[in-house]
Amino acid sequence: MSADTNVPSKGIEINWTRLVAMLTGVGLFFVVYYSSPWPDAVDPAGKHFPLSVEGKGALAVFLLAGTWWVFEVVPIGVTSLLIGVAQALFMIRPAKVAFKDFMDPSVLFIFGSLVIGLVFTKTGLTKRMAYKILALIGEKTITIYLGVFVLITILTHIMAHTAVAATIYPLLLAIYSLYGEGDKKTRFGKGLFIGMAYVCGAGSIITLLGAARGIVALGFFKEMAGKDVSFFELTYYMAPVGWLMVILLWLFFAVFFKPEKRVIEGLRERVGELSREQGPISKNEKIGLLIILAAIVVMSLQVMIPSLQSLDKTAIMLLATILFFVFKILDINDLELIPWNIVLLFSGAMSIGYCLWETGAAKWLAVNWLVMFKNANWFVFVMSIAFFVMVMTNFIMNVAAIAISLPVALVIAPYLGVAPEVVLFASLTTAGMPFLLLVGAAPNAIAYDSKQFTSGEFFMWGIPASVILMIVVGLACFVIWPLLGMPVTVPRAM
């Protein structure tokens, strides 16, 4: 016999979860895009906000991308490409506009942040920092969680949370390598990296240096409510809330991501040996650290020195990137190490965010949501705003999420006796903590590059974390902020 006819041929394996998710996303797109016109949104003043054909298309792309991102139907960066393609093919926005957003300054800022992380890794700064920290923290894995989370929070007080994530990420890789499990997925690995993403968000709300959203929101608030909120006033109200979230997140990860090992045996001795082997700080480490610190100092001083405010943060980050190559800290081969999947992810996130904004779809959603609570109790109304911003900031820029909700909220607030300050601070709190989707914030995507978790796992664990966030916001509105002197209610407008 020339062949064994009894050997079964290998059939095509079908991933049914992937197939169903793929078809669900496509189905949602076509159902929404080709549906009949939707009714106008009407604000309390009687102003109508129609949903255009392009706006309906933006919502269709929004649902398609969200479904594919959560279930990782294709690599997350490829889903981002689909966002631009769908806009162009279905004439939701011109291709030139849709794809221009892929090189938005915010995307290039994230690219620059990733380059900084690469410099830390290549020069050895990451390992040097990791060894010092572990020598202080000790061998208990739960304590390592706490030490890392506290370090992240402190850093977000003085630098943008994206830069913090890019700095801390390689440090966590060095710490995890000492855990002794190689590249294997573990609860400890998940806790370290998902925890990094969540805590970056929690810490970033405490000062204006943690993220650009605070500066933009305060400027917008001054224009709408006619009130100034100073740098230190924001920190005064936000510090208790941000640090409370950090503590609760530590407990959350200690319980639900309890490390497989209670201690890393011999860690102190091992760290001491590795530290001695590394020797004195090198020339490249010094130059790299000097460039990074200079960029951080300039961006931090921008908040307090008006003459520096005209300097673009992205330009500063890219100048630092260029200097790394000028001083030969990096070379052409290092560009291949950039996680382009993450860069593309945020390119698509910017494109869908601007699409929802420019077509009016985001405004239509905000008005429809908030008018449902126009006769509600003040607390329910404030929580509804916080919840809306929390959901939207997982899909679009947090600044945009605030910008589309605050105008409507501040119109309704006086009629319910709600002080504008509590509306602002509740919105800023949830805007900083998108715990559901990777596209919600750069630290989420940077953490994903560790390959310790899937986007679906991130989404599922983000649900209880978001519940904790909403409970903290409620506690802040009812107890913390009133105790600190913030007005939460005012006489009702007639």
Beta strands, then each sheet from edge to edge (+ up, - down):
strand 1: 41-42
strand 2: 48-49
sheet 1: 1+ 2-
end
